[in-house]
Amino acid sequence: MKFMRICLLVCGLMLAFVGVTYASSFSVSADKYGKVEGNGIEFSFPENNKIIQIAFLTKDNERYLISGKDGEPIYAAKIPNVKYVRVKQVYDTETGKYAYIISGSINSMGDSDLSLLMGYDEQKQAWQLYVNPINYYNPLGKYAEGYIYVENGELILAYSIISKHPKAQEYHFFWDENNNWFGYKDYGIVQH
């Protein structure tokens, strides 16, 4: 009987420490796109009682990504000189986390010259760069382009080469509330 109580106690403690959930179910809640002309282009998104602005601006022949919250700039970075841009607001229905897939290309063919996952961190009250494809292993080589997208509730970073379709190196992301950051699982090279 004592052994059973100890086993139940150990099981209970193990369950208490396994409270980390890695399930995520992402959906695209807004999708905005356009061409950067003149001074630039700006998109606005409602998020948890605030407005998030994402702008692509040109200054001295350089392209900049500017993010703002309720009209106040909170982030600025130089980016490749993309001409066509798209911002998808994604929402994790499991955790309530919002993030933004920011992509751009120099041409209208849809090449991936820019692909980032960014968002506003409520705890730090700051704009964060969560995923940049240059920071992940790409076994397909320098000609493979990185794309971030949502498919079947999964948030995915995939590297692919059009001529080698249907192969892709994939990473699937989830919001880890305990670490206040995106975690991922490396799926390796997959066939589509």
N, C-alpha and C positions, 0 to 999 in steps of 0.2 A: 504494500500500500504506500509506503514511504517512497519507493522507487517511482510509482505512478505520479505522485505529487511532484516529485523533482522533474520528471519528464514533462508534465503539464506546465510547470513553471518555466522550464527551458524553452518549450515551444511558445509560450506566451511572450517571453522576452525576445525570441527571434522574430515573432510577428510584429512586435513593437518597433524593432529596428529596420524592418523591411517596409516601412511606410513610404519609401520613395516610390513615386509612380513615374514610369517612363512612357506611359501611353499618351499619345497625342493624336488629335484628329483635326487637321488643318483644312480650312476652306478659304477660298478667295472671296473677300467681302466687298472689294472695290478693285477696278482695273482701269487705269487711266494711261493714255499714251498720246504722243504728239511729236512734232518736229521742232527742234530748237532753232529759232530764228530771231533775228534782231538782238534784243537784250536777253532773251531767254524764255523759259516756260516754267510755270508753277502749277502744282497740283495741291489740293487740300483734302484732308480726310478727317472725319469725326472719329474720335477715340476716347472713350471713358471721360466724358464731360470736358473735353478739350479739342482743339483743332490742331492737327499736325500738318505743316506745310513742307513740301519737298520741291525745291526749285533747281533748275539747271541754268546757270548764268554764264555769260561770256564776258571776259575782261582781258584786254591786251592779248587777244588771240588765244587765250587759255580758257578751258572749260572748268567750271566749279559746280559742285553739288553743295547746296545750302539746305539745311533742315531747320525748321522752326516750330515752336509751340505757342499757340495763341498769339501769333504775330511777332514773336520775339525770336531772333536767330539763336540757335543753340549748338549748331555744328556747321563747319565749312571745311571742304577738302577739294583739292585739285583732282580731276578725273581725266580719263582719255577724252579727246575732242569728239565725242559722239554727237551725231546729228539727230538720230531717232531714239526716243526714250520711252520707257514703259515703267510704271510703278503699280505693283499689285499689293494691296493691303491684304494680309492673311491673318486669320483669326484661329486660335487653337480653342476648340469648343470644350476641351477637357480642363484647361487651366485658365482660360480667359485672356491669354497673352496675345497681343497684337504684334505684328512685325511687317516689314515691307521688303518685297523683292524688287530691287532696283536694277533695271537692265537697260542697255543702250548699244547702238551700233553706229558705225560710221556710214554704212550704206543701208538701203531699204531692203536688202536681201535677208535681213534678220540675223546676220552674223553676231556673235556674242563678243563685243569689244568691252563690255562692262556687265558684270553680274555680281550683285551684292545682296546680302540679307542684313537689314538694319532695323533699328527700332528704338523707341523711347523706354528707358529703364525707370520705372516708377520709384524703386528704392533709392537709386543714385541720383534721380532727377537729372538724367543726362542722356544724350543720344549715343547709341552704341553701334559699332560695326560688329555684327555677330559672326557672319560667314563671308569670307573672301576666298574665291577658288584658288588664288595663288598660295594659300596656306595649307592646301591638302595635296596628298600624294596623287599624282596622275601618271599611271603606268602606260598610258596610250601615247605619250610623247608630246612634243611641243605643238603639234598641229591639232591636237584635241582641244576643243573649246569647252569651257565650263558653263553650264546653265543651271539656274536654280528655279524650281517649279514645284507646283502642288499637283499630285495625282492620287486619286482614291484616298484622300485624307492624309497622305504622306507628304512631308516637305523634303525634297530631294535635291541634292547637288549631283549632277551627272556630267562626266567628261565624255565626249564622243567625237568621232571623225565621220563626216558624211560618207566618205568612201568605204568605211568599215562598218556601216550600219548593218546589223542591229546590235553591235557590241557597245557597251558603255561601262565606265567605272562609276559606281554609285555610292553615295553616302546619304543615309536617311537621318533626318534631324528630329529631335523632340525637345520640348521645353522642360528643363529640369528645375523645378521650383526651389529645391534645396540649395542648388548652386547659383540660382538666379542667372542662368546662362543656357545656351543650347548645347545639348549633348548630341552625340551621333553614333550610328552604327555603320561600319564599313561593310558594304555588301560585295565588294570586289568587282570584278568584271562580270557583268550579267548580259544575257542575250535577251533581246526584245522581240 
